[in-house]
Amino acid sequence: MTRPLRPAAPPLLGIVSSALILGGALCGPARAETRVRVLLETAPALSFSASSPVTIYALGSGRRLGVLPEGEALRFRAAEGYIHWAGGASAENLRLRPRGSLFRLGRRRFRGSLDIVRRRGRLRAVNVAGVEDYLRGVLPREMPSRFPIEALKAQAVAARTFILWRRGEKGEAPGTKGSEGKIARATAQSADVSTQVYGGADGETPPANRAVAETSGEILTFAGELAQTYFHASSPGRTEEKTAVFGGSRLPYLRSVPSFGDSAQPRFRWTHRVSLARLSRRLSAAGRGVGEVHTASIEERSPSGRVRALRVWGTGGSVILWAGDLRRLLGWGAIRSAYFDMEQTSSALFFHGAGSGHGVGMSQWGARAMALNGKGYREILAHYFPGTRLERPGPEAAKAAPAPEANGAPEEEAMPAGEAASGEEAAPGESPSPLPGGIGDIIEQAEQGGK
């Protein structure tokens, strides 16, 4: 049976409010580490417990509402415009801050603290964790822990840099500086149940924790700015140049480079069949219908050999599809990369391809091959992101976005747990690479090295 909360002594409101908005501090003494916000779930009620005492704060005012004793559990529910729990209720959103390092949401364990946000009669559970703790829960889902440690370390640096770059892109915090260069701002992540990239404390593994610890704080920069460290599962001989997939301006360190050893990935070569009738339905549902499809052909390839565009003809006309559009239409796990040839019969299209993912930046299976050949993580990163600089900024450069002051907004800032850092959705049976709904909808959600 759950005991009621111990009432908290009235705080010095000005001090608590200040702590709430200092560089990502968790309602307490200011800390320099960047915070990541991960949307864990949305439900009518949430069950919370921790092995250490937990202080409950009102997010809007900073008031301390009580202390949950060590080992006790609470059930939170939304009703009549309030968040209710045994012994209390609040019209404001909440932050639950354990004194220890772990808490439970239902049966799952997480590090950091938990924000509970009321939204349309339901509660959103948002994990607020330091970047390093977040990486410990996400790295094993981005890259198999059986990979060589140097490949895991390269992945840790790439994922850490990507998180911070995405945060800066969203413009949620003032810029900071590191090594005399402007280091972009840091951001919130999110967790989508479909891909389950973020595993929290239960998803951690000793090899991944070691990789995070041995690269702690390290990031890649270019000309004083955080690098855009995209990654993908595997490439068929060469990676792809950034503008061919994501558009925008060309970046010297995201050019096409050789990648060897990727073919060790299971299902590196793949075939997918789609009936012309199904393609017709999918195009119509996407608002790009051409009647009954009867023909398709590849219109353009990039210098790396990947398809950039194809044309589909039907009884009502024709339409040009970019490779990314086709993959989104038929499923990332079906058309595993843009490196494919097409074969047509009277009733279907067959896609015969190789590799997995968007192809930009670091190939995870290529990183594995380099590590097996004795290369260190610095050499792996220098190969896939040529011209970048590996840095470990001091504490003054690690400041993060302020925690939200008012009732909320985590639903807009928090990234779904299934989002991936590489910007592409994971194929079924593979561990997706995270960052931002993973942890990132840049164009696609991130895809990782298949297990």
Number of C-alpha atoms within 10 A of each C-alpha: 6 13 12 17 20 13 15 15 11 10 13 11 13 11 13 18 19 16 21 24 18 20 21 25 24 24 27 14 13 16 18 18 20 24 31 31 31 35 31 25 18 17 14 15 18 20 14 18 24 24 17 18 17 24 22 24 25 23 25 18 17 26 22 22 22 21 20 26 19 15 13 18 21 20 15 19 21 23 16 8 14 16 23 17 18 14 13 14 16 15 15 22 24 25 27 26 26 23 16 15 15 18 26 17 20 12 10 13 17 24 22 22 24 28 25 25 24 28 17 10 15 18 23 23 26 29 32 30 24 22 23 21 22 28 32 28 23 33 32 27 30 37 28 21 20 13 19 19 20 22 28 30 28 26 30 33 25 25 30 26 25 31 30 26 25 25 23 23 14 13 15 17 19 15 16 19 18 20 13 11 14 17 27 26 28 29 29 33 33 32 31 22 14 12 27 22 36 37 23 24 20 14 18 21 16 11 20 29 21 16 24 25 16 13 18 16 20 18 25 26 25 20 13 17 20 25 24 24 28 25 31 32 34 35 31 26 19 22 28 26 23 23 14 21 19 16 9 9 8 13 14 14 21 24 19 20 20 15 23 20 19 26 19 13 20 12 13 18 15 17 16 15 15 15 15 21 14 15 21 20 17 16 21 14 11 10 9 15 22 19 17 19 24 20 18 19 15 17 14 15 16 15 13 19 16 25 21 19 19 17 15 21 19 17 12 11 12 17 16 17 19 18 24 20 15 19 19 17 17 16 15 24 19 18 28 30 26 28 25 20 15 15 12 17 11 9 13 18 19 16 21 17 21 25 28 32 31 37 29 29 27 30 33 30 28 30 32 27 22 23 21 16 10 11 15 18 22 15 17 24 25 17 19 26 27 17 16 23 19 15 15 16 16 13 13 11 20 22 25 29 24 19 22 15 16 14 16 20 15 26 19 10 21 26 31 32 32 35 38 43 38 40 31 31 33 35 23 14 9 19 26 38 39 40 36 35 31 38 41 28 19 15 16 24 30 37 38 32 29 25 15
